[in-house]
Each structure stands twice: as structure tokens, then as C-alpha cells.
């Protein structure tokens, strides 16, 4: 009945201070910061800003890493991030200086970058901005090709021939963005509330069509390929604090060959990889979504907005998220003023008004006794008098005036209209419809006369939902009368 619904449920984010602490302790950024502080006048870098090979063992030792190729590789990775995140500034070799251009031994120097000081003296927002830059850099690394045969991929002009590598950078980035988006949706929707998501399920969410029954062998092979790509990518993303990741069990490689097939039946799915977004990861993925123009709301976004924006904003939120958002909104207002603002925003004859009134009634239930005076002020209001009586009765008031019959039927139409807008036609609504007509004899004879914009639509829906065929037919006749009445 009403307009567009939000694409994603709202996410509950940790505070900026908590997220900044998580960012500072993420392994890769912490190592990058340590190397940035370690660097000095004697530090030498190549033309691309990379730490020269001779200094990698010392860098690895400073980080407490092993004195082997793995330690050197991890130190090199941390150094690259220090450069990419602005923790160090690189001065390239100058042409004509010692080690002139063309000299394989030419090296540049480094100084502390502006962002290094912000990690310790900046605000939480400063730290998170640096972490987002680091996330971008690591994301690019995760989608980069595996260059085992780099020499074979160098074209005559000295550039990398991506076609020879069978690598499409845009497609790779789009695939990983999609995976992270699906993982985000599972998390904010509660699907990942009990823990990490199996890697095969996440891969299948990108490959298997929604309307496919039993996956074909070709589709299963694509899922297997995607699993192995994601296994490599999540290993890269975990050290920046984006995800918690349990890699694919390497024993499966030996058991099944180069690429394990997705698990079947009751096989231990954890062996095939498990992944979950951290609170910092939720923040980071949401930030990328917002930058891409995706509507990704967060609980608390509406706390400083007006009541009408609040009610429209939470209209399709899950119940828990709507309650949390409303509590934050109420915390900034005096109870009586909040109640009056909510009631004023609930008025209207537009298509979204019934659901706004329902959300207003739910919000008022959180205000408490301080709302009573404001609620009594609307007892005679044609649109709000019904919900005012409901509120007073629920709060034990003994002097609630009985509603006129016209208000009873108007409230019934309005309530069903709101439920149809919020939930479609669930089984619970069928029970509500049957109960209404059971309690009020001649319901449809009176209902079609109700002066409500949604009367005809509601009666048509009651005709579809009512379990009694005779009553359903009466509802459809009443809907026809309501439409004729409005047309006339």
C-alpha cells in the first residue's frame, strides 16, 4: 500500500570509540603502525614504495615474526599497508642522485605520515577513517590475481596482460562485494546470529539461482571454484579485522584433489570454511555500501529526526530494531512532548498513514504513564480516538469512554490496512479477520460505509483471507459497494 521499502534491515553498530579500539588492535593495522614508528632515516624503499629486501629481516624481527620467507612476506604486507594508509610518506629516488634512474640500486626514503599521529592523538572518527583506507587497500589485495607465472603475463610494453591471466579486475571486485553484501544481509537479518556462516552456503548464494531445485554438476563445480577463491580472499581480509575466518581444512585437498566439492548430507560443514563479519566488519561493509549509494540504515540514524520521519523510517523494520530505534528517539525527549509529537505524526489519509498509526501506537507503549495526558487529548479525534482508547485500556485506566460504533469500524479497517502494509497476508491476519467478523454481526454491512481511504482494499483482502466461503463472498460484495460509493 505504501511506498518503497528499505533494501536492508538496520544494523546495530558498536560505538565509534569501541570500533576505533577494534581497528587499532586489528593485527595488520597494528603491525603497519609498528613498522611506521620503526622506520627512520636509514629505511630504504624501492621505486614503488616497497621495503627493500635487505631490510625485510629486520622489519620482521621488529614485529616478532619468523626469520624466514613467511616472516618477510608478512612484514612486507604490513609495510605496504603503512604506505597505503598514509602512516609513512615515501620519497622516490631522485633522478641524478646517488643511484640515479635506471640504477637497480636506486632507493627512496621515508618519513612519518600525517596519519600516524592520528592513530594515537586523533578522534575515534579519525582512526576509523584510516582503517577504512586500510580496508580499501586490503580489499584490492584480496581481489588481485595470483601471479605465479608473472613473467608469462608481461606484455611487450611491460604492462601486465590481464587477459593472459584470465583475470577481470571489475568482475573480481564485484564478486567479492556481492559476497560481503550477502554476509552483511545474513548478519543484520539475524541469519548469522548464532555464529559464522558456512563458506559453501556463502559461495552458493552467489552461484546457485534462487529457483533451482537440485544443483547440477556444473553449478556444483562453480560453487567449488568460488569456495576456493573465497578461501584465499578471506585469509587476506581476516588480519585487517573485517572477519573471523576458519579456513578450509587443508586435509580436504589431499582427500579430494585440488578443489573440494561442497559438503553433502550430515558431513561436518565446518571443515569447508566458516566466516563471520566482526562488529568492525559490519561497520566497514556498511561504509562501502553507503559510498556505493545503497540504503543501509543503522539503529540510531533517526534519533534526532522528527516523529513523522521516525514512524516512516521504522515502518518495515524488524520488531527488535524498531523498538531499539524508538527507545533512542524517546531518550532525547520528555514523555509528554514525545507522545504529542507521535500522535500528531500519526494523522493522515495517505497510503502510509495506517502503518504510521500502528507504529505510533507501538511507540506510545514505550513512553509509559507520561503519555496519558497527551493520549486523552485525542479521545474525540476520528483518526486517533480508537488507538487512544486502546492505550488507556492497556494502561489500566478505568474511565475510558466507550467508542461510537463508527470509530470501532474505522479502527478495524485502519488496523487491517496497517497489517497488510507491514506483513502482506500472513496466517495471523487470517485469524484477525475471522475474529472481527465473528465478534460483530453484520460487519460487512457496516464496514463498506466506513470513510477510510483503504476500505475497499481491506474488504477485498478480507475476501481472500476469510476461511468461511460465505463470509468471503460477503466481503467481496462489500468491497464492490465501497468502490462504487467512492466513485460516486
C-alpha positions, 0 to 999 in steps of 0.5 A: 500500500505504501511506498518503497521499502528499505533494501536492508534491515538496520544494523546495530553498530558498536560505538565509534570509540569501541570500533576505533579500539577494534581497528587499532588492535586489528593485527595488520593495522597494528603491525603497519603502525609498528613498522611506521614508528620503526622506520627512520632515516636509514629505511630504504624503499624501492621505486614503488614504495616497497621495503627493500629486501635487505631490510625485510629481516629486520622489519620482521624481527621488529614485529616478532615474526619468523626469520624466514620467507613467511616472516618477510612476506608478512612484514612486507604486507604490513609495510605496504599497508603503512604506505597505503594508509598514509602512516609513512610518506615515501620519497622516490629516488631522485633522478641524478642522485646517488643511484640515479634512474635506471640504477637497480640500486636506486632507493627512496626514503621515508618519513612519518605520515600525517596519519600516524599521529592520528592513530594515537592523538586523533578522534575515534572518527579519525582512526576509523577513517584510516582503517577504512583506507586500510580496508580499501587497500586490503580489499584490492589485495584480496581481489588481485590475481595470483601471479605465479607465472608473472613473467608469462603475463608481461606484455611487450610494453611491460604492462601486465596482460590481464587477459593472459591471466584470465583475470577481470579486475571489475568482475573480481571486485564485484564478486567479492562485494556481492559476497560481503553484501550477502554476509552483511544481509545474513548478519543484520537479518539475524541469519548469522546470529548464532555464529559464522556462516558456512563458506559453501552456503556463502559461495552458493548464494552467489552461484546457485539461482534462487529457483533451482531445485537440485544443483547440477554438476556444473553449478556444483563445480562453480560453487567449488571454484568460488569456495576456493577463491573465497578461501584465499580472499578471506585469509587476506581480509581476516588480519585487517579485522573485517572477519573471523575466518576458519579456513578450509581444512587443508586435509580436504585437498589431499582427500579430494584433489585440488578443489573440494566439492561442497559438503553433502548430507550430515558431513561436518560443514565446518571443515569447508570454511566458516566466516563471520563479519566482526562488529568492525566488519559490519561497520566497514561493509556498511561504509562501502555500501553507503559510498556505493549509494545503497540504503543501509540504515543503522539503529540510531540514524533517526534519533534526532529526526522528527516523529513523522520521519521516525514512524516512516523510517521504522515502518518495515523494520524488524520488531527488535530494531524498531523498538531499539530505534524508538527507545533512542528517539524517546531518550532525547525527549520528555514523555509528554512532548514525545507522545504529542509529537507521535500522535500528531505524526500519526494523522493522515489519509495517505497510503502510509498513514495506517502503518504510521498509526500502528507504529505510533501506537507501538511507540506510545507503549514505550513512553509509559504513564507520561503519555496519558495526558497527551493520549486523552487529548485525542479521545474525540479525534476520528483518526486517533480516538480508537488507538487512544482508547486502546492505550488507556485500556492497556494502561489500566485506566478505568474511565475510558469512554466507550467508542461510537460504533463508527470509530470501532469500524474505522479502527478495524479497517485502519488496523487491517490496512496497517497489517497488510502494509507491514506483513502482506497476508500472513496466517495471523491476519487470517485469524484477525479477520475471522475474529472481527467478523465473528465478534460483530454481526453484520460487519460487512454491512457496516464496514463498506460505509466506513470513510477510510481511504483503504476500505475497499482494499481491506474488504477485498483482502478480507475476501481472500483471507476469510476461511468461511466461503460465505463470509468471503463472498460477503466481503467481496460484495462489500468491497464492490459497494465501497468502490462504487460509493467512492466513485460516486 
